């Protein structure tokens, strides 16, 4: 009995040392990452009173990126939301209604492009969410909508009151232009 009790105490001490070590490492690692991180955080748009009522402008705008090897700062012009390479973070809750005006300020689509082949209509867009269990019809999360250049289109998504929490993602999903827009920064 004494041997089991003595080994039990050693196990508890070992677990305590391990827990203290993990906590110390985690705190040190988080603090050092926070102090040295240069990754900019996107703007946040937050719902209030059960409604997120906002707009997202889609346009080709200049942004700067830094070459990780040479350190050279370069200007790039890509399609994006709100003039930034990553669109704003949108924070909503179960039961919220999302009312988002998509303001498509992309240029006109070229005429007689690629004889109807993919890709085509690179400046027509829409808005799609990943992970939200919401309606894919009408003005909601409808990947078949076509928001033409020079128009403003309402997206109206009702999030169910019993929706699971999580980190979800929005981006354009218009077939024929999604790759150009997505890889340009609209994600």
C-alpha positions as CSV (number, residue, x, y, z in Angstrom):
1,X,0.0,0.0,0.0
2,X,2.8,2.4,0.8
3,X,4.5,1.8,-2.6
4,X,1.2,2.6,-4.4
5,X,0.7,5.7,-2.3
6,X,4.3,6.9,-2.9
7,X,4.0,6.3,-6.7
8,X,0.6,8.0,-6.7
9,X,2.2,11.2,-5.2
10,X,5.0,11.1,-7.7
11,X,2.4,10.9,-10.5
12,X,0.5,13.9,-9.1
13,X,3.7,15.9,-8.8
14,X,4.7,14.9,-12.4
15,X,1.3,16.0,-13.8
16,X,1.5,19.3,-11.9
17,X,5.0,20.0,-13.3
18,X,3.7,19.1,-16.8
19,X,0.7,21.4,-16.5
20,X,2.8,24.3,-15.2
21,X,5.3,23.8,-18.1
22,X,2.5,23.7,-20.7
23,X,0.9,26.9,-19.3
24,X,4.3,28.7,-19.1
25,X,5.1,27.7,-22.7
26,X,1.7,28.7,-24.0
27,X,1.7,32.1,-22.3
28,X,5.3,32.8,-23.5
29,X,4.5,31.7,-27.0
30,X,1.3,33.7,-27.3
31,X,3.0,36.9,-25.9
32,X,6.0,36.5,-28.2
33,X,3.7,36.0,-31.3
34,X,1.6,39.0,-30.3
35,X,4.6,41.2,-29.9
36,X,6.3,40.2,-33.2
37,X,3.3,39.7,-35.4
38,X,2.9,42.1,-38.3
39,X,-0.3,40.4,-39.7
40,X,-2.9,43.2,-39.9
41,X,-6.3,42.3,-38.5
42,X,-9.3,43.1,-40.9
43,X,-12.0,45.6,-40.0
44,X,-14.9,44.0,-38.1
45,X,-18.6,44.5,-38.8
46,X,-20.8,43.4,-35.9
47,X,-24.5,42.9,-35.7
48,X,-26.6,44.9,-33.3
49,X,-30.1,44.2,-32.0
50,X,-30.4,41.0,-34.1
51,X,-29.5,42.6,-37.4
52,X,-26.3,43.1,-39.4
53,X,-27.1,45.9,-41.8
54,X,-24.1,46.9,-43.9
55,X,-22.6,47.1,-47.4
56,X,-19.5,45.6,-49.0
57,X,-18.0,47.4,-51.9
58,X,-16.4,45.2,-54.6
59,X,-13.7,47.0,-56.6
60,X,-10.2,46.6,-58.1
61,X,-8.0,48.7,-55.8
62,X,-4.3,49.0,-55.1
63,X,-2.8,47.2,-52.1
64,X,0.8,46.6,-51.1
65,X,2.4,43.3,-50.4
66,X,6.0,42.6,-49.2
67,X,8.1,39.9,-50.9
68,X,9.1,37.6,-48.0
69,X,12.4,36.8,-49.6
70,X,13.7,40.2,-50.8
71,X,11.7,42.5,-48.5
72,X,10.6,44.5,-51.6
73,X,7.2,46.2,-51.2
74,X,5.1,45.8,-54.3
75,X,1.8,47.4,-55.3
76,X,-0.8,45.1,-56.7
77,X,-4.3,45.8,-58.1
78,X,-6.8,43.1,-57.4
79,X,-10.6,42.7,-56.9
80,X,-11.4,42.8,-53.2
81,X,-14.0,43.8,-50.6
82,X,-13.7,47.2,-49.0
83,X,-10.3,48.0,-50.6
84,X,-8.4,45.4,-48.6
85,X,-6.9,42.0,-49.5
86,X,-9.0,40.2,-47.0
87,X,-12.6,41.5,-46.5
88,X,-13.9,42.6,-43.2
89,X,-14.6,40.1,-40.4
90,X,-18.4,39.8,-40.0
91,X,-19.7,38.9,-36.5
92,X,-23.2,37.7,-36.2
93,X,-25.2,35.5,-33.7
94,X,-27.7,32.7,-34.1
95,X,-31.1,34.3,-34.9
96,X,-29.5,37.4,-36.6
97,X,-30.6,38.7,-40.0
98,X,-27.8,39.7,-42.3
99,X,-28.7,42.5,-44.7
100,X,-25.7,43.2,-47.0
101,X,-25.7,45.5,-50.0
102,X,-23.1,44.3,-52.4
103,X,-21.9,47.4,-54.3
104,X,-20.3,46.0,-57.5
105,X,-17.8,48.7,-58.6
106,X,-15.9,46.3,-60.8
107,X,-15.4,47.3,-64.5
108,X,-17.8,46.2,-67.2
109,X,-17.3,42.7,-68.5
110,X,-15.5,42.4,-71.8
111,X,-17.7,41.6,-74.9
112,X,-17.2,38.5,-77.0
113,X,-15.0,36.9,-74.4
114,X,-13.6,33.4,-74.8
115,X,-16.6,32.3,-76.9
116,X,-18.6,31.5,-73.8
117,X,-15.9,29.3,-72.3
118,X,-14.6,29.5,-68.7
119,X,-13.5,31.8,-67.3
120,X,-16.0,34.5,-68.4
121,X,-17.7,37.6,-67.0
122,X,-14.9,38.2,-64.6
123,X,-16.5,41.3,-63.1
124,X,-19.9,39.7,-62.3
125,X,-20.0,38.6,-58.7
126,X,-22.2,37.2,-55.8
127,X,-21.8,36.3,-52.2
128,X,-21.6,32.8,-50.7
129,X,-21.1,31.6,-47.1
130,X,-19.4,28.4,-46.0
131,X,-20.7,26.8,-42.8
132,X,-23.9,28.8,-42.4
133,X,-26.9,26.5,-42.6
134,X,-29.2,29.0,-44.3
135,X,-31.4,29.3,-47.4
136,X,-29.7,29.0,-50.7
137,X,-32.6,30.6,-52.5
138,X,-33.7,34.1,-53.6
139,X,-31.7,37.0,-52.1
140,X,-30.1,34.7,-49.5
141,X,-26.9,32.5,-49.9
142,X,-27.6,31.9,-53.6
143,X,-24.6,30.9,-55.7
144,X,-26.6,31.3,-58.9
145,X,-27.2,35.0,-58.4
146,X,-25.4,37.4,-60.8
147,X,-24.5,40.8,-59.5
148,X,-23.5,42.8,-62.5
149,X,-20.9,45.6,-62.6
150,X,-22.3,49.0,-61.7
151,X,-25.2,47.5,-59.6
152,X,-26.0,47.3,-55.9
153,X,-27.6,44.0,-54.8
154,X,-29.1,43.1,-51.5
155,X,-28.1,39.8,-49.8
156,X,-30.7,38.9,-47.1
157,X,-29.7,35.9,-44.9
158,X,-31.7,34.8,-41.9
159,X,-29.6,32.8,-39.5
160,X,-31.7,30.2,-37.6
161,X,-32.0,30.8,-33.8
162,X,-30.6,27.3,-33.1
163,X,-27.6,27.7,-35.5
164,X,-24.3,26.2,-34.2
165,X,-21.5,28.7,-33.4
166,X,-18.2,28.6,-35.3
167,X,-15.9,30.3,-37.7
168,X,-17.4,30.6,-41.1
169,X,-16.3,32.1,-44.4
170,X,-17.7,34.3,-47.1
171,X,-16.5,34.8,-50.7
172,X,-17.8,35.2,-54.3
173,X,-19.1,32.1,-56.0
174,X,-20.2,33.2,-59.4
175,X,-19.2,30.4,-61.8
176,X,-16.9,31.7,-64.5
177,X,-15.3,34.4,-62.4
178,X,-14.9,32.9,-58.9
179,X,-11.2,32.0,-59.3
180,X,-10.2,35.4,-60.5
181,X,-12.1,37.1,-57.7
182,X,-11.2,34.6,-55.0
183,X,-7.4,34.6,-55.8
184,X,-7.4,38.3,-56.1
185,X,-8.4,38.8,-52.5
186,X,-12.2,38.5,-52.2
187,X,-12.1,35.8,-49.5
